[in-house]
Amino acid sequence: MRLYSHWQPQLQDPYIGQLAVLVIAPTFYSAMLYWSLGIIIQLVAPQHSPLSAKNLKICFLVADFISLIVQAVGGGIAGSAITQEDLDLGSRYIRVFCFEALSI
């Protein structure tokens, strides 16, 4: 993406693709962290956790999945925006990234 954008700087598609990857990639990283945390809790001290390891994984992975879908919708709206209002609408959807950060 970045190399393509370097050789064709006037095109918008490489920029949109790079933005989509940068916005969506942390969702999978945080899902891996939640999964690992559930395993660690299960192995080390399950009696001290307010949520069971299974419920912890389910709770965080559902929150990640919801934010991934909303971010994808926002990215699609922003990427196909023709007017400034459409771009602002897509940006509002992408701001749901804050929801994902708060779920951590």
C-alpha positions in Angstrom: 0.0 0.0 0.0 2.6 2.5 1.0 4.9 1.7 -2.0 1.9 2.0 -4.3 1.0 5.3 -2.7 4.6 6.5 -3.1 4.6 5.9 -6.9 1.0 7.2 -7.4 0.6 10.0 -4.8 -2.4 11.5 -6.7 -4.6 8.4 -6.2 -6.9 8.2 -3.2 -7.3 4.4 -3.1 -3.9 3.6 -1.6 -4.5 6.2 1.1 -8.0 4.7 1.9 -6.5 1.2 2.0 -3.7 2.2 4.4 -6.2 4.0 6.6 -8.5 1.0 6.8 -5.6 -1.3 7.8 -4.4 1.1 10.5 -7.9 1.4 12.0 -8.9 -2.2 11.9 -5.6 -3.9 12.8 -5.6 -3.0 16.5 -8.9 -4.8 17.0 -7.2 -8.2 16.3 -4.3 -7.3 18.5 -6.5 -6.5 21.4 -8.5 -9.6 20.9 -5.3 -11.6 21.2 -4.5 -9.8 24.4 -7.9 -10.5 25.9 -7.7 -14.2 24.9 -4.2 -14.4 26.6 -5.5 -12.6 29.7 -8.3 -15.2 30.0 -5.9 -18.0 29.8 -3.6 -16.4 32.3 -6.4 -15.9 34.8 -7.6 -19.4 34.3 -4.1 -20.8 35.0 -3.0 -18.5 37.8 -5.8 -17.3 40.0 -9.4 -17.9 38.8 -10.8 -17.5 42.3 -9.6 -13.8 42.4 -11.2 -12.7 39.1 -14.6 -11.0 39.2 -15.4 -12.6 35.9 -14.6 -16.2 34.9 -12.0 -16.6 32.2 -14.7 -17.7 29.7 -17.0 -14.7 30.5 -14.0 -12.3 30.3 -13.1 -13.6 26.8 -16.7 -13.4 25.6 -17.2 -9.9 27.0 -14.1 -8.4 25.5 -14.3 -10.2 22.2 -18.0 -9.2 21.7 -17.0 -5.5 22.4 -14.1 -5.9 19.9 -16.3 -7.4 17.2 -18.9 -4.6 17.6 -16.3 -1.9 17.3 -14.7 -3.6 14.3 -18.1 -3.7 12.5 -18.8 0.0 13.3 -15.3 1.0 12.3 -15.6 -0.9 9.0 -18.9 0.9 8.3 -17.4 4.2 9.1 -14.4 3.5 6.9 -16.6 2.5 4.0 -18.7 5.7 4.4 -15.6 7.9 4.7 -13.8 6.1 1.8 -16.7 6.5 -0.6 -17.6 10.1 0.6 -18.2 12.6 -2.1 -19.5 15.5 0.1 -18.0 16.9 3.3 -21.2 15.7 5.2 -20.5 12.1 4.1 -16.9 12.4 5.2 -18.0 13.8 8.6 -20.5 11.0 9.0 -17.8 8.4 8.3 -15.5 10.1 10.8 -18.1 9.9 13.5 -18.4 6.2 13.0 -14.6 5.8 13.1 -14.6 7.6 16.4 -16.2 4.6 17.9 -12.6 3.5 18.2 -12.8 5.3 21.6 -15.4 2.6 22.6 -12.8 -0.1 21.8 -10.1 1.8 23.8 -12.5 2.1 26.8 -13.3 -1.6 26.7 -9.7 -2.4 27.3 
